[in-house]
Amino acid sequence: MDKSSLELQQADDELLSLLDVFAEYQQLQEAANGGLKRGYFDLAVAKRTAGYRWISPDMYSGRARAIATVAVDEASGTITYTRRTPSATNNADKSEQSGGLRKRGAKPKTVNNDEKNENETRKVSDDPLLWFGMLVPPALKDAQTQFTTTLDQLMRLADLKQQLAHKLDALNITLA
């Protein structure tokens, strides 16, 4: 084999790799689009069942924090995706309360007002569904599940898009 046929074989392999990534990108994009459609539909169903005034931006908490964050470093092209669990504070409270065996005959300790206020503030949940009451419509839970699943797919899409750009650059260098 001569040098030109090796270069053509390498270009063929890079092109096939590029097309494989592109096919995966298209499939994942269709799945993400379907997930967003289902999420918005479930949200509309939840608004209809619970009432349009009940599920609206007016009901959002003022102390809302993002459950998922995405950081893009444009210099290196890296994407960092972090997700915190919505019930992290609840799990911490449960572990603090179960401090050992319970003494049945012991008198309950008295708690002053400062400790009561501190315990009340700690028991506030980070789950956005609880902003709308304890009995949220099942469609609202389904919408939250759809949107979190779709967010994972969108992050994978961003990664695939970077891979496509790198593979295309490599193919252009090979063909040049």
Disulfide bonds with the S-S distance in Angstrom:
none
